[in-house]
Amino acid sequence: SYELTQPPSVSVSPGQTARITCSGDALPKRHTYWYQQKPGQAPVVLIYKDIKRSSGIPERFSGSSSGTTATLTISGVQAEDEADYYCQSTDSSATSPPVVFGGGTKLTVL
Amino acid sequence: EVQLAESGGRVARPGESLRVSCAASGFTFEDFGMAWVRQVPGKGLEWVSGLNWNGANTHYADSVKGRFTISRDNAKNSLYLQMSSLSVEDTAFYYCARRGDAAMAGTDWFFDLWGRGTLVTVSS
C-alpha cells in the first residue's frame, strides 16, 4: 500500500490563508479527499475528488492537486477553523486496501 | 435525522474477542457501502475495513486481516465489526462511516457520514 504525507502542523493568523499539503507518489493517478476533525467530534468531509466542495462547506475551503501533491487551501481563516485536517486517497487495485489516510495536520489559528 | 451510532466498545483483555455495532438511521442503509475507521486517542485516522451494499465484497487493512470480520444486516440497518485476538495496538475509537455516493466519487471510497465512535480499550 502507499502512503500520504502531511505536515504535522500549520499555523496562521485569522484572516490569512492556510495551505495544507498532502504528498504521495500515487496521487497523479488518484483523487484526494479532505476531512476536518474538531476535538471530540467525528471527521467531516470538506473536499471530494480533489477540488469539489462538499455540501454545506464554506467557500473559503478549496482543494487542488498537481503531480504528487494535493493541497487544501483555507482562505480568510477563522478561529473556528482550528482543527485537525486529514487527506485521504483510494486505491482500486486488488493488491492493496482501498483506503489510505494521511497522518493529519493540526491547524492552529494564532 | 440521518445518523450512525456505534456501540459495544469496552475494556477487553489481550487475546479476547469483541464485537462492535453500528446502527444506521435516516437513510436507506442498503444503498451504501460502509466501513470502519479507527483512531487511537490523540493520533490519526486509520481505515480498518469496508464492505459493499450487500456484504459480498469485503476489504481489510493489513493490520487486522485474519483477525477482524466486517458484516452487515440490512434488515436491521446495522453494521458490525467482529474483532478477535485483540492486542493493545487495537486500542482506539472505532468509527462507523458511510461510503460516499458513487455519483460523486465513482469507484473511489470516501466517507460522507460518520458516527461519534465507540472506544475499545485493550489492556491487561
Chai-1 contact restraints between the chains, C-beta under 6 A:
chainA,res_idxA,chainB,res_idxB,connection_type,confidence,min_distance_angstrom,max_distance_angstrom,comment,restraint_id
A,H31,B,D108,contact,1.0,0.0,6.0,A-B,restraint_1
A,Y33,B,F110,contact,1.0,0.0,6.0,A-B,restraint_2
A,A42,B,W114,contact,1.0,0.0,6.0,A-B,restraint_3
A,A42,B,R116,contact,1.0,0.0,6.0,A-B,restraint_4
A,P43,B,W114,contact,1.0,0.0,6.0,A-B,restraint_5
A,V45,B,D112,contact,1.0,0.0,6.0,A-B,restraint_6
A,Y48,B,M104,contact,1.0,0.0,6.0,A-B,restraint_7
A,Y48,B,A105,contact,1.0,0.0,6.0,A-B,restraint_8
A,Y48,B,F110,contact,1.0,0.0,6.0,A-B,restraint_9
A,K49,B,A105,contact,1.0,0.0,6.0,A-B,restraint_10
A,Y86,B,L45,contact,1.0,0.0,6.0,A-B,restraint_11
A,T90,B,D108,contact,1.0,0.0,6.0,A-B,restraint_12
A,T90,B,W109,contact,1.0,0.0,6.0,A-B,restraint_13
A,S92,B,T107,contact,1.0,0.0,6.0,A-B,restraint_14
A,P97,B,H59,contact,1.0,0.0,6.0,A-B,restraint_15
A,P97,B,A61,contact,1.0,0.0,6.0,A-B,restraint_16
A,P98,B,H59,contact,1.0,0.0,6.0,A-B,restraint_17
A,P98,B,W109,contact,1.0,0.0,6.0,A-B,restraint_18
A,V99,B,W47,contact,1.0,0.0,6.0,A-B,restraint_19
A,V99,B,W109,contact,1.0,0.0,6.0,A-B,restraint_20
A,F101,B,L45,contact,1.0,0.0,6.0,A-B,restraint_21
A,G103,B,G44,contact,1.0,0.0,6.0,A-B,restraint_22
A,G104,B,G44,contact,1.0,0.0,6.0,A-B,restraint_23
